Amino acid sequence: MKIIKTIACLWIFTAITTLPLSLLAQESENAIEHETGFYYTIQKGDTLWDLSQRFFDSPWQWPGLWNENDQIANPHLIYPGERIRLLHKRRIKNIAVKTPVKTDKKKAPYYTYSAIDSIGFIRKEPVSPSGYIFKSYDDKQMISTGDKVYIKPYGNALLIPGNKFTVYRTLKPLKDKETREYIGTQHYLGGILEITEIEPDFVTGTIIRSFRDMRVNDLLMPYISRQPKITLSESKKELNGKIIASEENTTVFGNDTIAFIDKGYNDGVVPGQQYSIYYQEKERLDPKSKKYTLLSKVNFGTLFVLRTEQTTSTVLITRSDKSITPGAKICGPLPRK
């Protein structure tokens, strides 16, 4: 089937990837479930013919849609509530599409990021911790799934059996390299813990899920389950900002990296938007003049918004044609050249 032309009514980002299938069936210290793709939930009256017309501008694309969904035995029989895949990662690499200003959330395509609970965030005012791990059973230095720990509660936090908490640590406060203004504090998530017993001066808990190694002195905040299904949203065309850092604080990064940008919901940024990563060179048009002219923006990457805070957002780098470094500029979606 020839490359699908621009799909009416969606902005879908490019170069989505997923973990190997061998990692999807397990959860360990170093592997977390991560399912990606664009999906649609069948509504009453839908047919593959109609959906092909709606999303691909041609009803004759329905065999390709059927081919993407092995669970559909008969293409003439699809049922309300059934989830189908519109585009698989191998099919969306070079497709640019638009999102409408108004979308019907029941019918709008969405992106699934199953590792959503593991991503951290940057916040100007750090979270007030509910307690901290002061010791692990058997004095383990690196704590992971199944390990039991001792916890010292803070204040009036409700650390009661059955309650779940996210284990995290805060990193060094971040400042803008150019203005030296305070950006916020990164919250680095380690895993999920469940309280098991209460003692007079402490409580005990068990690590039920680990994203990364945890340590003594790591903090606790109430666990809030996040929806891995993110409906695509229209991007802010006029937005201009920059990448603050990668989650792992690497100096150079690229595809599939979790990173942070310096724009949040105060700026109109919401989960489901995509933005371009670009560079812009300047040149003297007249060799005799000292005046420099900015050249056109060059789009070399794409990011997808997963989570927003007041002044920052957590994003997934979905495409990078060259290495990305902290400080890279971002803007509303640009065409690829």
Secondary structure, DSSP 8 states (H G I E B T S, - for coil): -------TT----S------HHHHT---SS-------EEEE--TT--HHHHHHHHHS-GGGHHHHHHT-TT-S-TT---TT-EEEEE-GGGSTT------SS--TTTS-EEE-TTGGG--EEESS----SEEEEEEGGG-SSB-TT-EEEEEE-TT----TT-EEEEEEE---EE-TTT--EEEEEEEEEEEEEEEEE-SS-EEEEEEEESS-B-TT-EEEE-----SEEE-----TT-EEEEEEETT--SSB-TT-EEEES--GGGT--TT-EEEEEE--EE-SSTT----EE---EEEEEEEEEEE-SS-EEEEEEEESS-B-TT-EEES-----
